[in-house]
Amino acid sequence: MTQGIAAPAPDLLAAIVAAARRMTATRRDRMPESEMARLAAARTPDGAGFAAALRTGETPRVIAECKRRSPSRGILRDHYHPAEHAAAYAAAGAAAISVLTEPTFFDGSLAHLQQVRAAVTTPLLRKDFLVERYQLLEAVASGADAILLIVGALAPADLAARLREAADLGLAALVEVHDEVELRVAADAGAEIIGVNSRNLRTLAVEPALHEALAARLPKQAIAVAESGLRTAADIDRLTNCGYHAFLVGERLIVEPDPGAALRTLRCGATPERSKR
Protein backbone atom coordinates (compact mmCIF):
# COMPACT_ATOMS: atom_id res chain seq x y z
CA MET A 1 0.00 0.00 0.00
CA THR A 2 1.37 3.37 -0.98
CA GLN A 3 1.69 5.76 1.91
CA GLY A 4 0.32 9.24 1.40
CA ILE A 5 2.67 12.19 1.43
CA ALA A 6 2.12 14.45 4.41
CA ALA A 7 0.81 17.87 3.52
CA PRO A 8 3.23 20.70 4.23
CA ALA A 9 2.64 22.62 7.44
CA PRO A 10 0.72 25.85 6.90
CA ASP A 11 2.80 29.01 6.73
CA LEU A 12 1.21 31.19 9.40
CA LEU A 13 3.35 34.22 8.60
CA ALA A 14 2.28 34.19 4.96
CA ALA A 15 -1.39 33.94 6.00
CA ILE A 16 -1.10 36.87 8.41
CA VAL A 17 0.75 39.03 5.88
CA ALA A 18 -1.86 38.30 3.22
CA ALA A 19 -4.60 39.28 5.66
CA ALA A 20 -2.69 42.47 6.55
CA ARG A 21 -2.50 43.49 2.90
CA ARG A 22 -6.24 42.90 2.41
CA MET A 23 -7.21 44.85 5.50
CA THR A 24 -4.86 47.70 4.63
CA ALA A 25 -6.43 47.95 1.19
CA THR A 26 -9.88 48.13 2.80
CA ARG A 27 -8.82 50.88 5.19
CA ARG A 28 -7.19 52.79 2.34
CA ASP A 29 -10.46 52.65 0.42
CA ARG A 30 -12.20 54.22 3.41
CA MET A 31 -9.50 56.84 3.97
CA PRO A 32 -7.16 57.71 1.08
CA GLU A 33 -3.44 57.78 1.73
CA SER A 34 -3.33 61.55 1.23
CA GLU A 35 -5.78 62.01 4.10
CA MET A 36 -3.91 59.57 6.33
CA ALA A 37 -0.70 61.47 5.57
CA ARG A 38 -2.41 64.69 6.64
CA LEU A 39 -3.38 63.12 9.96
CA ALA A 40 0.13 61.79 10.46
CA ALA A 41 1.62 65.21 9.81
CA ALA A 42 -0.23 66.53 12.86
CA ARG A 43 2.14 64.79 15.29
CA THR A 44 5.85 64.12 15.57
CA PRO A 45 6.85 60.62 16.73
CA ASP A 46 9.77 60.34 19.12
CA GLY A 47 11.67 57.60 17.35
CA ALA A 48 14.95 58.89 18.80
CA GLY A 49 13.47 58.66 22.29
CA PHE A 50 12.40 55.06 21.67
CA ALA A 51 15.92 54.12 20.55
CA ALA A 52 17.53 55.94 23.48
CA ALA A 53 15.24 54.20 25.96
CA LEU A 54 16.41 50.82 24.65
CA ARG A 55 20.12 51.70 24.63
CA THR A 56 20.62 53.93 27.66
CA GLY A 57 17.49 53.68 29.82
CA GLU A 58 17.49 52.25 33.31
CA THR A 59 18.30 48.54 33.26
CA PRO A 60 16.85 46.06 32.75
CA ARG A 61 15.14 47.64 29.75
CA VAL A 62 11.87 45.85 29.04
CA ILE A 63 9.48 46.53 26.18
CA ALA A 64 6.27 45.42 27.89
CA GLU A 65 3.56 44.23 25.54
CA CYS A 66 -0.19 44.72 25.46
CA LYS A 67 -1.93 41.93 23.57
CA ARG A 68 -5.16 40.07 24.14
CA ARG A 69 -4.60 36.96 22.07
CA SER A 70 -1.87 34.96 20.37
CA PRO A 71 -2.08 32.29 17.66
CA SER A 72 -0.11 29.88 19.84
CA ARG A 73 -2.10 30.20 23.09
CA GLY A 74 -5.42 31.72 22.12
CA ILE A 75 -7.06 34.25 24.46
CA LEU A 76 -4.49 35.49 26.96
CA ARG A 77 -6.73 37.85 28.89
CA ASP A 78 -10.51 37.94 28.99
CA HIS A 79 -10.69 41.39 30.58
CA TYR A 80 -8.29 43.28 28.35
CA HIS A 81 -7.87 47.01 28.94
CA PRO A 82 -4.76 48.14 27.06
CA ALA A 83 -4.65 51.68 28.45
CA GLU A 84 -4.90 50.34 32.01
CA HIS A 85 -2.22 47.70 31.42
CA ALA A 86 0.07 50.25 29.73
CA ALA A 87 -0.25 52.67 32.64
CA ALA A 88 0.72 49.85 35.00
CA TYR A 89 3.70 48.99 32.82
CA ALA A 90 4.83 52.61 32.75
CA ALA A 91 4.60 52.84 36.53
CA ALA A 92 6.66 49.64 36.81
CA GLY A 93 9.50 51.12 34.75
CA ALA A 94 8.91 49.79 31.24
CA ALA A 95 11.47 51.26 28.83
CA ALA A 96 8.83 51.14 26.09
CA ILE A 97 5.42 49.62 25.51
CA SER A 98 4.40 47.43 22.57
CA VAL A 99 0.76 47.42 21.47
CA LEU A 100 -0.60 44.68 19.19
CA THR A 101 -2.83 46.19 16.53
CA GLU A 102 -3.36 43.14 14.28
CA PRO A 103 -7.09 42.24 14.49
CA THR A 104 -7.55 38.78 13.00
CA PHE A 105 -4.96 36.70 14.83
CA PHE A 106 -4.25 38.89 17.89
CA ASP A 107 -7.56 40.72 18.53
CA GLY A 108 -5.73 44.03 18.27
CA SER A 109 -6.73 47.37 16.79
CA LEU A 110 -5.41 50.84 16.12
CA ALA A 111 -7.93 52.04 18.71
CA HIS A 112 -5.90 50.17 21.34
CA LEU A 113 -2.78 52.08 20.30
CA GLN A 114 -4.66 55.36 20.49
CA GLN A 115 -5.98 54.51 23.95
CA VAL A 116 -2.51 53.67 25.20
CA ARG A 117 -1.06 56.86 23.72
CA ALA A 118 -3.65 58.88 25.64
CA ALA A 119 -2.71 57.08 28.87
CA VAL A 120 1.12 57.17 28.91
CA THR A 121 4.10 59.19 27.74
CA THR A 122 6.32 56.09 27.49
CA PRO A 123 7.66 55.40 23.96
CA LEU A 124 5.23 53.19 22.00
CA LEU A 125 5.81 50.46 19.45
CA ARG A 126 3.09 49.53 16.97
CA LYS A 127 3.34 45.74 16.85
CA ASP A 128 1.78 44.45 13.65
CA PHE A 129 2.62 42.96 10.28
CA LEU A 130 3.59 46.15 8.50
CA VAL A 131 4.32 45.85 4.81
CA GLU A 132 3.08 49.11 3.27
CA ARG A 133 3.75 52.82 3.76
CA TYR A 134 0.07 53.41 4.56
CA GLN A 135 0.47 51.35 7.74
CA LEU A 136 3.41 53.52 8.81
CA LEU A 137 1.23 56.61 8.41
CA GLU A 138 -1.45 54.94 10.52
CA ALA A 139 1.15 54.23 13.19
CA VAL A 140 2.19 57.87 13.36
CA ALA A 141 -1.39 59.17 13.38
CA SER A 142 -2.35 56.72 16.15
CA GLY A 143 0.50 57.62 18.49
CA ALA A 144 3.38 55.25 17.80
CA ASP A 145 7.03 56.21 18.12
CA ALA A 146 8.28 53.00 16.56
CA ILE A 147 7.14 50.20 14.30
CA LEU A 148 7.94 46.54 13.86
CA LEU A 149 9.33 45.36 10.51
CA ILE A 150 9.61 41.59 10.11
CA VAL A 151 12.32 40.54 7.66
CA GLY A 152 10.48 37.33 6.81
CA ALA A 153 7.43 39.35 5.72
CA LEU A 154 9.27 41.70 3.35
CA ALA A 155 11.46 41.44 0.28
CA PRO A 156 14.88 43.08 0.94
CA ALA A 157 14.05 46.04 -1.31
CA ASP A 158 10.74 46.56 0.51
CA LEU A 159 12.46 46.36 3.89
CA ALA A 160 14.90 49.06 2.82
CA ALA A 161 12.04 51.21 1.53
CA ARG A 162 10.05 50.87 4.78
CA LEU A 163 13.15 51.77 6.79
CA ARG A 164 13.66 54.94 4.74
CA GLU A 165 9.99 55.87 5.08
CA ALA A 166 10.05 55.27 8.82
CA ALA A 167 13.09 57.52 9.21
CA ASP A 168 11.43 60.25 7.13
CA LEU A 169 8.38 60.08 9.41
CA GLY A 170 10.42 60.18 12.61
CA LEU A 171 9.65 56.57 13.53
CA ALA A 172 12.17 54.15 14.93
CA ALA A 173 12.05 50.64 13.44
CA LEU A 174 12.54 47.39 15.33
CA VAL A 175 13.64 44.97 12.61
CA GLU A 176 12.83 41.40 13.58
CA VAL A 177 14.87 38.38 12.48
CA HIS A 178 14.54 34.66 13.07
CA ASP A 179 17.78 33.24 11.67
CA GLU A 180 21.25 34.17 10.45
CA VAL A 181 20.14 34.79 6.84
CA GLU A 182 17.48 37.26 7.96
CA LEU A 183 20.02 38.91 10.26
CA ARG A 184 22.29 39.58 7.28
CA VAL A 185 19.36 41.06 5.35
CA ALA A 186 18.54 43.36 8.28
CA ALA A 187 22.16 44.47 8.61
CA ASP A 188 22.50 45.08 4.87
CA ALA A 189 19.34 47.21 4.95
CA GLY A 190 20.87 49.42 7.64
CA ALA A 191 18.68 48.37 10.57
CA GLU A 192 19.65 50.24 13.72
CA ILE A 193 17.47 48.22 16.12
CA ILE A 194 17.44 44.46 15.56
CA GLY A 195 15.16 42.07 17.41
CA VAL A 196 15.94 38.36 17.55
CA ASN A 197 12.67 36.47 17.92
CA SER A 198 13.11 32.91 19.16
CA ARG A 199 9.58 32.05 17.99
CA ASN A 200 9.37 30.97 14.36
CA LEU A 201 6.36 32.88 13.02
CA ARG A 202 5.80 30.36 10.24
CA THR A 203 5.38 27.39 12.59
CA LEU A 204 5.11 29.00 16.06
CA ALA A 205 7.89 26.72 17.33
CA VAL A 206 10.24 28.33 19.87
CA GLU A 207 14.00 27.86 19.60
CA PRO A 208 15.35 28.75 23.07
CA ALA A 209 19.00 28.74 21.97
CA LEU A 210 18.50 31.18 19.09
CA HIS A 211 19.18 34.32 21.12
CA GLU A 212 22.61 33.07 22.14
CA ALA A 213 23.35 31.66 18.69
CA LEU A 214 22.85 35.01 16.95
CA ALA A 215 24.21 37.32 19.66
CA ALA A 216 27.79 37.37 18.40
CA ARG A 217 26.63 38.00 14.82
CA LEU A 218 24.63 41.13 15.61
CA PRO A 219 26.18 44.33 14.22
CA LYS A 220 28.20 46.03 16.96
CA GLN A 221 26.49 49.38 16.42
CA ALA A 222 22.94 47.98 16.49
CA ILE A 223 20.61 48.05 19.47
CA ALA A 224 19.94 44.37 20.19
CA VAL A 225 16.53 43.24 21.44
CA ALA A 226 15.66 39.71 22.56
CA GLU A 227 12.08 38.63 21.86
CA SER A 228 9.92 35.66 22.90
CA GLY A 229 10.56 32.92 25.42
CA LEU A 230 11.67 35.31 28.17
CA ARG A 231 10.07 34.34 31.45
CA THR A 232 12.45 34.95 34.34
CA ALA A 233 14.97 37.45 35.63
CA ALA A 234 17.62 34.79 34.97
CA ASP A 235 16.69 34.85 31.26
CA ILE A 236 17.26 38.61 31.20
CA ASP A 237 20.55 38.31 33.09
CA ARG A 238 21.81 35.62 30.73
CA LEU A 239 20.95 37.53 27.58
CA THR A 240 22.26 40.82 28.94
CA ASN A 241 25.58 39.08 29.34
CA CYS A 242 25.30 37.96 25.70
CA GLY A 243 25.04 41.61 24.66
CA TYR A 244 21.31 42.32 24.39
CA HIS A 245 20.27 45.84 25.31
CA ALA A 246 16.52 45.31 25.77
CA PHE A 247 13.89 42.58 26.07
CA LEU A 248 10.40 42.38 24.61
CA VAL A 249 8.12 40.53 27.03
CA GLY A 250 4.45 39.95 26.34
CA GLU A 251 2.65 36.75 27.31
CA ARG A 252 4.66 36.36 30.52
CA LEU A 253 3.18 39.64 31.80
CA ILE A 254 -0.28 39.99 30.29
CA VAL A 255 -1.57 36.67 31.67
CA GLU A 256 -0.82 37.74 35.25
CA PRO A 257 -3.61 39.17 37.46
CA ASP A 258 -1.57 42.39 37.75
CA PRO A 259 0.68 42.82 34.69
CA GLY A 260 2.36 45.88 36.17
CA ALA A 261 3.29 44.03 39.36
CA ALA A 262 4.60 41.15 37.24
CA LEU A 263 6.85 43.55 35.33
CA ARG A 264 8.10 45.13 38.55
CA THR A 265 8.96 41.71 39.96
CA LEU A 266 10.73 40.69 36.76
CA ARG A 267 12.79 43.88 36.65
CA CYS A 268 13.65 43.84 40.33
CA GLY A 269 14.82 40.25 40.11
CA ALA A 270 17.24 40.88 37.26
CA THR A 271 20.80 41.89 38.12
CA PRO A 272 22.34 42.41 34.70
CA GLU A 273 26.07 42.67 34.27
CA ARG A 274 27.80 44.96 31.84
CA SER A 275 27.06 44.06 28.22
CA LYS A 276 29.77 42.08 26.47
CA ARG A 277 28.98 43.54 23.07
C-alpha positions as CSV (number, residue, x, y, z in Angstrom):
1,M,0.0,0.0,0.0
2,T,1.4,3.4,-1.0
3,Q,1.7,5.8,1.9
4,G,0.3,9.2,1.4
5,I,2.7,12.2,1.4
6,A,2.1,14.5,4.4
7,A,0.8,17.9,3.5
8,P,3.2,20.7,4.2
9,A,2.6,22.6,7.4
10,P,0.7,25.8,6.9
11,D,2.8,29.0,6.7
12,L,1.2,31.2,9.4
13,L,3.3,34.2,8.6
14,A,2.3,34.2,5.0
15,A,-1.4,33.9,6.0
16,I,-1.1,36.9,8.4
17,V,0.7,39.0,5.9
18,A,-1.9,38.3,3.2
19,A,-4.6,39.3,5.7
20,A,-2.7,42.5,6.5
21,R,-2.5,43.5,2.9
22,R,-6.2,42.9,2.4
23,M,-7.2,44.9,5.5
24,T,-4.9,47.7,4.6
25,A,-6.4,47.9,1.2
26,T,-9.9,48.1,2.8
27,R,-8.8,50.9,5.2
28,R,-7.2,52.8,2.3
29,D,-10.5,52.6,0.4
30,R,-12.2,54.2,3.4
31,M,-9.5,56.8,4.0
32,P,-7.2,57.7,1.1
33,E,-3.4,57.8,1.7
34,S,-3.3,61.5,1.2
35,E,-5.8,62.0,4.1
36,M,-3.9,59.6,6.3
37,A,-0.7,61.5,5.6
38,R,-2.4,64.7,6.6
39,L,-3.4,63.1,10.0
40,A,0.1,61.8,10.5
41,A,1.6,65.2,9.8
42,A,-0.2,66.5,12.9
43,R,2.1,64.8,15.3
44,T,5.9,64.1,15.6
45,P,6.8,60.6,16.7
46,D,9.8,60.3,19.1
47,G,11.7,57.6,17.3
48,A,14.9,58.9,18.8
49,G,13.5,58.7,22.3
50,F,12.4,55.1,21.7
51,A,15.9,54.1,20.6
52,A,17.5,55.9,23.5
53,A,15.2,54.2,26.0
54,L,16.4,50.8,24.7
55,R,20.1,51.7,24.6
56,T,20.6,53.9,27.7
57,G,17.5,53.7,29.8
58,E,17.5,52.2,33.3
59,T,18.3,48.5,33.3
60,P,16.8,46.1,32.8
61,R,15.1,47.6,29.7
62,V,11.9,45.8,29.0
63,I,9.5,46.5,26.2
64,A,6.3,45.4,27.9
65,E,3.6,44.2,25.5
66,C,-0.2,44.7,25.5
67,K,-1.9,41.9,23.6
68,R,-5.2,40.1,24.1
69,R,-4.6,37.0,22.1
70,S,-1.9,35.0,20.4
71,P,-2.1,32.3,17.7
72,S,-0.1,29.9,19.8
73,R,-2.1,30.2,23.1
74,G,-5.4,31.7,22.1
75,I,-7.1,34.3,24.5
76,L,-4.5,35.5,27.0
77,R,-6.7,37.8,28.9
78,D,-10.5,37.9,29.0
79,H,-10.7,41.4,30.6
80,Y,-8.3,43.3,28.3
81,H,-7.9,47.0,28.9
82,P,-4.8,48.1,27.1
83,A,-4.7,51.7,28.4
84,E,-4.9,50.3,32.0
85,H,-2.2,47.7,31.4
86,A,0.1,50.2,29.7
87,A,-0.3,52.7,32.6
88,A,0.7,49.8,35.0
89,Y,3.7,49.0,32.8
90,A,4.8,52.6,32.7
91,A,4.6,52.8,36.5
92,A,6.7,49.6,36.8
93,G,9.5,51.1,34.8
94,A,8.9,49.8,31.2
95,A,11.5,51.3,28.8
96,A,8.8,51.1,26.1
97,I,5.4,49.6,25.5
98,S,4.4,47.4,22.6
99,V,0.8,47.4,21.5
100,L,-0.6,44.7,19.2
101,T,-2.8,46.2,16.5
102,E,-3.4,43.1,14.3
103,P,-7.1,42.2,14.5
104,T,-7.5,38.8,13.0
105,F,-5.0,36.7,14.8
106,F,-4.2,38.9,17.9
107,D,-7.6,40.7,18.5
108,G,-5.7,44.0,18.3
109,S,-6.7,47.4,16.8
110,L,-5.4,50.8,16.1
111,A,-7.9,52.0,18.7
112,H,-5.9,50.2,21.3
113,L,-2.8,52.1,20.3
114,Q,-4.7,55.4,20.5
115,Q,-6.0,54.5,23.9
116,V,-2.5,53.7,25.2
117,R,-1.1,56.9,23.7
118,A,-3.7,58.9,25.6
119,A,-2.7,57.1,28.9
120,V,1.1,57.2,28.9
121,T,4.1,59.2,27.7
122,T,6.3,56.1,27.5
123,P,7.7,55.4,24.0
124,L,5.2,53.2,22.0
125,L,5.8,50.5,19.4
126,R,3.1,49.5,17.0
127,K,3.3,45.7,16.8
128,D,1.8,44.5,13.6
129,F,2.6,43.0,10.3
130,L,3.6,46.2,8.5
131,V,4.3,45.9,4.8
132,E,3.1,49.1,3.3
133,R,3.8,52.8,3.8
134,Y,0.1,53.4,4.6
135,Q,0.5,51.3,7.7
136,L,3.4,53.5,8.8
137,L,1.2,56.6,8.4
138,E,-1.4,54.9,10.5
139,A,1.1,54.2,13.2
140,V,2.2,57.9,13.4
141,A,-1.4,59.2,13.4
142,S,-2.3,56.7,16.1
143,G,0.5,57.6,18.5
144,A,3.4,55.3,17.8
145,D,7.0,56.2,18.1
146,A,8.3,53.0,16.6
147,I,7.1,50.2,14.3
148,L,7.9,46.5,13.9
149,L,9.3,45.4,10.5
150,I,9.6,41.6,10.1
151,V,12.3,40.5,7.7
152,G,10.5,37.3,6.8
153,A,7.4,39.3,5.7
154,L,9.3,41.7,3.3
155,A,11.5,41.4,0.3
156,P,14.9,43.1,0.9
157,A,14.0,46.0,-1.3
158,D,10.7,46.6,0.5
159,L,12.5,46.4,3.9
160,A,14.9,49.1,2.8
161,A,12.0,51.2,1.5
162,R,10.0,50.9,4.8
163,L,13.2,51.8,6.8
164,R,13.7,54.9,4.7
165,E,10.0,55.9,5.1
166,A,10.1,55.3,8.8
167,A,13.1,57.5,9.2
168,D,11.4,60.2,7.1
169,L,8.4,60.1,9.4
170,G,10.4,60.2,12.6
171,L,9.7,56.6,13.5
172,A,12.2,54.1,14.9
173,A,12.0,50.6,13.4
174,L,12.5,47.4,15.3
175,V,13.6,45.0,12.6
176,E,12.8,41.4,13.6
177,V,14.9,38.4,12.5
178,H,14.5,34.7,13.1
179,D,17.8,33.2,11.7
180,E,21.2,34.2,10.4
181,V,20.1,34.8,6.8
182,E,17.5,37.3,8.0
183,L,20.0,38.9,10.3
184,R,22.3,39.6,7.3
185,V,19.4,41.1,5.4
186,A,18.5,43.4,8.3
187,A,22.2,44.5,8.6
188,D,22.5,45.1,4.9
189,A,19.3,47.2,4.9
190,G,20.9,49.4,7.6
191,A,18.7,48.4,10.6
192,E,19.7,50.2,13.7
193,I,17.5,48.2,16.1
194,I,17.4,44.5,15.6
195,G,15.2,42.1,17.4
196,V,15.9,38.4,17.5
197,N,12.7,36.5,17.9
198,S,13.1,32.9,19.2
199,R,9.6,32.1,18.0
200,N,9.4,31.0,14.4
201,L,6.4,32.9,13.0
202,R,5.8,30.4,10.2
203,T,5.4,27.4,12.6
204,L,5.1,29.0,16.1
205,A,7.9,26.7,17.3
206,V,10.2,28.3,19.9
207,E,14.0,27.9,19.6
208,P,15.3,28.7,23.1
209,A,19.0,28.7,22.0
210,L,18.5,31.2,19.1
211,H,19.2,34.3,21.1
212,E,22.6,33.1,22.1
213,A,23.4,31.7,18.7
214,L,22.8,35.0,17.0
215,A,24.2,37.3,19.7
216,A,27.8,37.4,18.4
217,R,26.6,38.0,14.8
218,L,24.6,41.1,15.6
219,P,26.2,44.3,14.2
220,K,28.2,46.0,17.0
221,Q,26.5,49.4,16.4
222,A,22.9,48.0,16.5
223,I,20.6,48.0,19.5
224,A,19.9,44.4,20.2
225,V,16.5,43.2,21.4
226,A,15.7,39.7,22.6
227,E,12.1,38.6,21.9
228,S,9.9,35.7,22.9
229,G,10.6,32.9,25.4
230,L,11.7,35.3,28.2
231,R,10.1,34.3,31.5
232,T,12.5,34.9,34.3
233,A,15.0,37.5,35.6
234,A,17.6,34.8,35.0
235,D,16.7,34.9,31.3
236,I,17.3,38.6,31.2
237,D,20.6,38.3,33.1
238,R,21.8,35.6,30.7
239,L,21.0,37.5,27.6
240,T,22.3,40.8,28.9
241,N,25.6,39.1,29.3
242,C,25.3,38.0,25.7
243,G,25.0,41.6,24.7
244,Y,21.3,42.3,24.4
245,H,20.3,45.8,25.3
246,A,16.5,45.3,25.8
247,F,13.9,42.6,26.1
248,L,10.4,42.4,24.6
249,V,8.1,40.5,27.0
250,G,4.4,40.0,26.3
251,E,2.7,36.7,27.3
252,R,4.7,36.4,30.5
253,L,3.2,39.6,31.8
254,I,-0.3,40.0,30.3
255,V,-1.6,36.7,31.7
256,E,-0.8,37.7,35.3
257,P,-3.6,39.2,37.5
258,D,-1.6,42.4,37.7
259,P,0.7,42.8,34.7
260,G,2.4,45.9,36.2
261,A,3.3,44.0,39.4
262,A,4.6,41.1,37.2
263,L,6.8,43.5,35.3
264,R,8.1,45.1,38.5
265,T,9.0,41.7,40.0
266,L,10.7,40.7,36.8
267,R,12.8,43.9,36.6
268,C,13.7,43.8,40.3
269,G,14.8,40.2,40.1
270,A,17.2,40.9,37.3
271,T,20.8,41.9,38.1
272,P,22.3,42.4,34.7
273,E,26.1,42.7,34.3
274,R,27.8,45.0,31.8
275,S,27.1,44.1,28.2
276,K,29.8,42.1,26.5
277,R,29.0,43.5,23.1
